[in-house]
Amino acid sequence: GDTLKMMRIWRRLGVDKILEKAYKKGIVMSGLSAGSICWFKYGHSDSLKFKDKKADYIRVRGLGFINALHCPHYDVEKSRQKSLKDIMKKSGGAAIALENCSAIEIIDNQYRIITSKRKVNAYRVYWRNKKYVKEKNQPKQGIFTTR
C-alpha cells in the first residue's frame, strides 16, 4: 500500500495515538509491506510510484516503535537494493531489509527472523567508515533496540 498516504491519514485522524497506546500496553502489532514499515522510525517506500511509475523510492516517517529503517520486498523488487543503499548513505542509521517470505518478530528488544522458505534472508544494512555493510541476520535471533 501507499505508506506515505497511510501515515498522513493516521496522523490526521489520531490513529497513530491509538496505536501508540496499544503498543505501550503490549498489544501485538503486525503487518506486511506498508503495514510493517509503519512500526519503524522510517520506511523504504514506493509511495510515489502510485502516481508516477518512474518515481524513486522514498524514506517515509513511521510510528517510531522500532528505531531503524525498514525495507520490505528486498529480493523481488531489485531496484530497492540500490535505492536503500543510497538512502542509507544520506540518512545514516541502520535498516532491516526483509526478503519476501520472511518476517522479524521483536519482543522486549529480542528479535527473531522467521521464514517460510529455506533460502530466504533478512539483512541489517548500514554505512561504516564510508563502506556499505550488508549483514545477513545470522544467527536468526538476537538483541534489537526499540524505543
Solvent accessible surface area in square Angstrom, and as a share of the most:
residue,aa,sasa,rsa
1,G,66,0.63
2,D,36,0.19
3,T,2,0.01
4,L,41,0.20
5,K,120,0.51
6,M,42,0.19
7,M,2,0.01
8,R,154,0.56
9,I,55,0.28
10,W,50,0.18
11,R,70,0.25
12,R,175,0.64
13,L,117,0.58
14,G,22,0.21
15,V,42,0.24
16,D,19,0.10
17,K,123,0.52
18,I,115,0.58
19,L,35,0.17
20,E,40,0.18
21,K,136,0.57
22,A,19,0.15
23,Y,65,0.25
24,K,144,0.61
25,K,164,0.69
26,G,63,0.60
27,I,99,0.50
28,V,133,0.76
29,M,45,0.20
30,S,89,0.58
31,G,37,0.35
32,L,157,0.78
33,S,30,0.19
34,A,7,0.06
35,G,20,0.19
36,S,18,0.12
37,I,4,0.02
38,C,0,0.00
39,W,28,0.10
40,F,5,0.02
41,K,90,0.38
42,Y,49,0.19
43,G,0,0.00
44,H,0,0.00
45,S,2,0.01
46,D,36,0.19
47,S,5,0.03
48,L,79,0.39
49,K,51,0.22
50,F,116,0.48
51,K,198,0.84
52,D,75,0.39
53,K,170,0.72
54,K,186,0.79
55,A,18,0.14
56,D,111,0.57
57,Y,23,0.09
58,I,39,0.20
59,R,101,0.37
60,V,3,0.02
61,R,140,0.51
62,G,3,0.03
63,L,24,0.12
64,G,16,0.16
65,F,3,0.01
66,I,19,0.10
67,N,81,0.42
68,A,9,0.07
69,L,7,0.03
70,H,1,0.00
71,C,0,0.00
72,P,7,0.05
73,H,42,0.19
74,Y,3,0.01
75,D,34,0.17
76,V,83,0.48
77,E,56,0.25
78,K,144,0.61
79,S,69,0.45
80,R,4,0.02
81,Q,57,0.25
82,K,139,0.59
83,S,19,0.13
84,L,0,0.00
85,K,77,0.32
86,D,57,0.30
87,I,24,0.12
88,M,1,0.00
89,K,136,0.58
90,K,177,0.75
91,S,45,0.29
92,G,34,0.33
93,G,60,0.58
94,A,36,0.28
95,A,0,0.00
96,I,4,0.02
97,A,0,0.00
98,L,15,0.07
99,E,23,0.10
100,N,55,0.28
101,C,57,0.34
102,S,20,0.13
103,A,46,0.35
104,I,33,0.17
105,E,59,0.26
106,I,40,0.20
107,I,106,0.54
108,D,130,0.67
109,N,65,0.33
110,Q,94,0.42
111,Y,30,0.11
112,R,113,0.41
113,I,10,0.05
114,I,73,0.37
115,T,44,0.26
116,S,91,0.59
117,K,124,0.52
118,R,232,0.85
119,K,186,0.79
120,V,13,0.07
121,N,25,0.13
122,A,3,0.02
123,Y,19,0.07
124,R,97,0.36
125,V,0,0.00
126,Y,21,0.08
127,W,62,0.22
128,R,128,0.47
129,N,132,0.68
130,K,192,0.81
131,K,144,0.61
132,Y,52,0.20
133,V,32,0.18
134,K,93,0.40
135,E,65,0.29
136,K,108,0.46
137,N,15,0.08
138,Q,107,0.48
139,P,100,0.63
140,K,61,0.26
141,Q,117,0.52
142,G,26,0.25
143,I,137,0.69
144,F,24,0.10
145,T,92,0.53
146,T,25,0.14
147,R,143,0.52
